[in-house]
Amino acid sequence: MKMLVETRLRIGKKCFSVGKGVREILDAIDEHKSIKKASEATGISYPKIIRKLKTFENDLGFDAVVSEKGGSQHGGSQLTEKGRAVLELYREIENEIVDFAQKLVQERFKF
């Protein structure tokens, strides 16, 4: 029987600013090209997304998202190059940790 494994990964310099929640937010902004639509898609309030992004950006020292004002027809948000790089690196590390943890559980959890 295959055991379920869940891991938690949080990364940061001065605080834990990158975790599952920020990954989910960045993924949604990347997909929807809008913080408002990312909020609707994730169920995370708009103000909370803004707070999490500010914490993330302040901790790492660069902008992860750029936004243009202009309403639904002309504005939008997108990941910066560094924001996308952090997202991809986080996802790679997260996947490797889950794979490793699953392997350990399968090898050692023999009850």
C-alpha positions in Angstrom: 0.0 0.0 0.0 1.4 3.4 -1.0 1.6 5.8 1.9 0.7 9.5 1.4 3.4 12.1 2.0 3.0 15.8 2.5 6.0 18.1 3.0 6.3 21.8 3.8 8.9 24.0 2.2 9.4 27.7 3.1 12.3 29.8 1.9 13.4 33.3 2.7 16.3 35.5 3.7 15.0 37.5 6.7 11.7 35.7 7.0 10.0 32.7 5.4 8.6 34.6 2.4 8.2 31.9 -0.2 6.0 28.9 0.5 3.0 27.1 -0.9 0.8 30.1 -0.7 3.2 32.4 -2.6 3.7 29.7 -5.2 0.0 29.4 -5.6 -0.4 33.2 -5.9 2.5 33.5 -8.5 1.1 30.5 -10.5 -2.4 32.2 -10.6 -1.0 35.6 -11.6 1.1 33.9 -14.3 -2.0 32.1 -15.6 -4.6 34.9 -15.3 -2.3 38.0 -15.9 -4.2 39.8 -13.1 -3.9 40.0 -9.4 -7.7 40.4 -9.1 -8.3 37.3 -11.2 -5.6 35.5 -9.2 -7.5 36.4 -6.1 -10.7 35.0 -7.5 -9.1 31.8 -8.7 -7.3 31.1 -5.5 -9.9 32.3 -3.0 -7.2 34.4 -1.4 -8.4 38.0 -0.7 -6.9 40.7 -2.8 -5.4 42.6 0.2 -3.8 39.3 1.5 -2.2 38.7 -1.9 -0.8 42.2 -1.9 0.6 41.7 1.6 2.2 38.4 0.7 3.7 39.8 -2.5 5.2 42.8 -0.5 6.6 40.5 2.1 8.1 38.3 -0.6 9.5 41.2 -2.6 10.9 43.0 0.5 12.6 39.8 1.8 14.2 38.8 -1.5 15.0 42.4 -2.6 13.4 42.5 -6.0 10.0 42.8 -7.7 8.4 39.5 -8.6 5.3 41.0 -10.2 4.8 44.1 -12.3 1.4 45.6 -12.8 0.0 48.1 -15.3 -3.0 50.2 -14.3 -5.7 50.5 -16.8 -8.7 48.4 -15.8 -9.9 45.2 -17.2 -9.2 46.1 -20.8 -5.7 47.6 -20.6 -4.1 46.8 -17.3 -2.6 43.6 -16.1 0.1 41.9 -14.0 2.9 39.6 -14.9 5.8 37.9 -13.3 9.2 39.5 -13.7 12.1 37.4 -14.9 13.4 37.0 -11.3 9.9 36.3 -10.1 9.5 33.5 -12.6 12.9 32.1 -11.8 12.1 31.9 -8.1 8.8 30.2 -8.9 10.5 27.6 -11.1 13.2 27.0 -8.6 10.8 26.7 -5.8 8.7 24.2 -7.8 11.8 22.1 -8.7 12.9 22.0 -5.0 9.4 21.2 -3.8 9.1 18.3 -6.3 12.5 16.9 -5.4 11.7 17.0 -1.7 8.3 15.3 -2.2 9.9 12.6 -4.4 12.7 12.0 -1.8 10.2 11.9 1.1 8.0 9.5 -0.8 11.0 7.2 -1.5 12.1 7.3 2.2 8.6 6.4 3.3 8.3 3.6 0.9 11.7 2.2 1.9 11.3 2.6 5.7 7.7 2.6 6.6 7.1 -1.1 6.6 4.3 -1.7 9.1 
